[in-house]
Structures are given as C-alpha cells and as structure tokens.
Amino acid sequence: MKNNPKKDLILHAGSECFARYGFDKTTLDDIGRRAGLNKASLYYYFKNKEEIFAAVFLSDAQAFVADLKTKTQAFPDVRRQIRFYLTERIRRAPEVQHLTSLPQDAPVLAQALETAQQEIKVLELAFLIDLLKRGVGANVFSFSEPSASIGECLFDVSDALKHETIFKGRRLQSRDQDFSKAVERMEHVLKLILKS
C-alpha cells in the first residue's frame, strides 16, 4: 500500500489534536485546520472522527513499537535487549497514553481500538519471542517452557504493571504519573526469570 501524503497529514494533525484536546474535545474542524484541509477532504479519507482516531492509534502505536525495537537492537546482549524492551515500553507509556483515553459511550470506537491493539500486540510478541529464541539458541537462557509462552507471560506482566500505574493515576486524577515503580517491579521479575 502506497503512502498518501494527504492521509498522512490528516493522521499527523489528528495525533496532535487528540494529544492536546483528548478525543471528546477534538473536532473535525480542529483536525482540518491543523492539517490545512477542509472538512470535505477529511471525509474523502475517513468516515468520521472515530475512524481517524483508530487510524491515528494504529499509526502512532506502530511508530512507537518500531522506535522501541530499533533502540532495543542497539544493545549487543540479548538479555539486556529483553530487559530494555520490557522496561522501556513501561517507561515510555505516557507518550501514547492519550490514545487510550476514550469516552464510555463509544462502543464502535472501542471495538476498532481493540482490533488495533491486538495487531500491535502480535507485532510486539513476535519481536519479544524472537529475542527469547535467540537467547535460547545462544545458550543464554534455558527454559523448560517454549519461548512463546515465556514471551506472552513477560509481555502480560509488563502490560499489567503499565496499566496499574495508569489506572492509579486516573483514580487519583493525576496527570503526571510516575512509572518508575512499575519499571522497578518489572526489573525484579526479569531478574527472577532471566537469571545470569
């Protein structure tokens, strides 16, 4: 599929508007104004604001994961790569947190985002499982379980710690959430599982 400059412009403008105003307060006029396009141009590419939001979510999440993978691969040791990947995805959660704040009365949007989240999870798990398999192949790890089940468990723990911090922040109505305890707890889990 070819990139479409206008569609990319809309996604970029949508990302900025959703990050600044949130889903509820962002209007198609805001996105159009930011993109330098009229509303008719937006409707040519997207049916509604919800479809733009879902596309922004997927695009931003894919870019986030691609950047995280690149930075992870800069480490020469597979053990360090796994530690970095799982802790950094927690540490950097605020960068994409605005994409998870949805209104309660948006079931169609929730379904579209669930599908996009599953797509991103598949990408992330494939990368993590590949790292674990490389570690097993190089005799860095010796798991009795298949790398896929270990990868899923580590991913789920990382997600649970990240979401617990986000949930606490929302409950306390805090905008500035501290993910350092979640990162520290992930490090403890990894030390238990990925012993030297």
Sequence and secondary structure as in RCSB ss.txt:
>XXXX:A:sequence
MKNNPKKDLILHAGSECFARYGFDKTTLDDIGRRAGLNKASLYYYFKNKEEIFAAVFLSDAQAFVADLKTKTQAF
PDVRRQIRFYLTERIRRAPEVQHLTSLPQDAPVLAQALETAQQEIKVLELAFLIDLLKRGVGANVFSFSEPSASI
GECLFDVSDALKHETIFKGRRLQSRDQDFSKAVERMEHVLKLILKS
>XXXX:A:secstr
    HHHHHHHHHHHHHHHHHHHHH  HHHHHHHHT  HHHHHHH SSHHHHHHHHHHHHHHHHHHHHHHHHTTS
SSHHHHHHHHHHHHHHTGGGTGGGG   TT HHHHHHHHHHHHHHHHHHHHHHHHHHHHHHHTTS   SS HHHH
HHHHHHHHHHHHHHHHHHHHHTT SS   HHHHHHHHHHHHHHS  
